[in-house]
Amino acid sequence: MTSVNGTETEACKMDAELKAKWVAALRSGEYKQGQHVLRNSLDHFCCLGVLADIHSPDKWSLDKSTDNYKHDGYWEAFPRTLEDAGIIASSAMNYLSEMNDSGRTFAEIADYIEANL
């Protein structure tokens, strides 16, 4: 367990290659930042949506009832497919989602990922 802003979270070490791609994508300026969903119809992504897009870009589908994209069936900020595949722990996803939705920039989130995952 590690402490993140006073909260105990599972230690999570990501695959170095995937982490490097994710951090580079967050810093690239190619993704517009959004909140509360992985990806909206305007192609704004949360930080976890960027990870989902890098990991499996072919799994997006537009959900016309919510006007948001789903990734492998999920539109909310916690893509179960990433957790189930052992790519990122749920505690890390929770914290990163909070960072994203509270207004931290992709650059700030990339710095956190680089230092902690």
N, C-alpha and C positions, 0 to 999 in steps of 0.2 A: 504494500500500500504506500502511496505517496500523498502528500498534502498539496492541495490546490486551493489557494486562498482560504486556508483553514479547514477545508473539507477533505476527508480521506477519500482517495480514489484508487482504483486498481492500477497497478503499474502496467503500462502498455507500451511496448516497444514495437514499432511498426517495421515492416519490411523497408529497408533503407532506400531501395530504388523507387518504390511507390511513394514513400514519404518525400523524396527529393522531387519527384514529378508534381506532387500535390503542392508543395511549398513554391515551386517555380510557377505553377499555374496561378496560385493565389497572388503572386507578385507580378505576374505578366501584364496585367491590365486587360487581358482578353475576356475576363468574366466580369459582368456587372453584379454588384452585391445587392442582395435582397434579404428579406427577413421572413421568418415563420414557416416557410416551405422550402423544400429542396430546390425547386425551380418553378418560377411562375411563367405565365404565358408571354411575358415580355422578355423572357430569357434572362431574368435576374436570378442569381443563385445564392444560396447560403453556402457557407464554407464546406458543409457536408455534401451538398449538391455538387460542388466542384470535385470532391473526392469520388462521388458516385459516377460522375461524368468521365473522370480519368480511368476509373477501374473498369467500367462497363458502359460505354457510351451508347451502345445499341439497345439498352433496356428502358429508354424513355418512351412514354406515351402520354398524349394530352388527354386529361380527364375533363371532358366538356362540362360536367356537372359542377366542378369546382374552379374551372379555368386555370388549373395548375397542371404541371407535368407530374406524372408518377414515375418513379424509378423502380422497376421490377414489382409494380403493384403498390408502392408506398409513396405518398406525397408529403407526409409529415417529416419533421426534421430528424428522425431517427431511422435511417434505412436499415432495417433488420437484416437485409442480405449482406451488408458489410460486417455487421456483428457476427452473424451466423458463420461467415467465411473466416472469422478470426482476424479480420483486417484491422479492426479498431474496437476497443472495449466500450460498453455502453456508458460507463462513467466518463470516459474521455469525450464521447459524443455529446453527453449531457452538458459538460462544461463548455465545449466548443460551440454548441448551439446557443448557450447563454451568452458567451462572448459575442457571437455574431449578432444575436437579436438585441443586445444591449448597446449596439453601435460601435463596437470595436471594428477597425478596418481589417481588410484582408491582410494587409502588411503586418499588423499587430498580431493577428491570428497565426500567420506564417511564422513569426518570431517565436510564438509560444510552442507551436508544433515542433519546430526545429530544436528547441531547448528541452522539450519534455516528453515527446513521444518517440 
